[in-house]
Amino acid sequence: MISKHFGAKLQSSGYLSKKKRIGDYHAYSREDEVQHQQTDIFRLYTGFEYRFPIIQGHILLVVNPHLIFEMAASISKLISLGCPIDTLRDFSVSYRSGSGVDGYLVETVVQSDGEKNELCNITDFRDGTEQFIKAKTVFPEGRPDVLQYILKLLNRNFDVTDLQRRFSFLDSKTSSKDRYSQTLSIVEQLRSRVFPLNFDDFQVQLSGGPVQVRL
């Protein structure tokens, strides 16, 4: 129940919240976008993962800094930018409103029925069926290796892994300290922008300080 109301409050407070897997979510604010040279292809945000475990009868908010990659260019846009149509295949894609990936891109084709139509042949993850969907509504999964593949197709000299390392503490000599500091900053932002949560006859507040837990 708290996860549901927390997610709703995040969205009403200017965050985007998406389910990652059962019990785990990630969120980010448009204000926390990382500027780079390929924003026409993908966006990058300094967001966070969160969940609400119950430990010894206490409900805890667990927060972990996390980079969020978001695809900005549709399959149709990538074709217009110069991606060979026969190379746009064999990766996961999204095409429904909401979060996560929806299917697997088998191939991209052009059909002519009075006018040129770019279509994606997709295997749907929900029921395993194949269907053709307009390429302008299909977006590749925002995963670093997929992004690097697409940039290579476009002959763009840009290292996605290097960008990821620079903003994820991987190259820091004090990575643990930096991650802890970033976590506290995220919590304080949530304290001022999202909490308290009010629903039914309940009010949920954040306690004063962090608690170390091992999950």
Secondary structure, DSSP 8 states (H G I E B T S, - for coil): -HHHHHHHHHHHTTEEEEEEETTEEEEEEGGGEE--TTTTTEEEEEEEEEE--EETTEE--EEEEEEEEEE-S-HHHHHHHT--GGGS-SEEEE-SSSSS--EEEEEEEEEESSSEEEEEEEEETTT--EEEEEGGG-EE---HHHHHHHHHHTT----HHHHHHHTTTTT-TTHHHHHHHHHHHHHHHHHHHT-SEEETTEEE---SS------
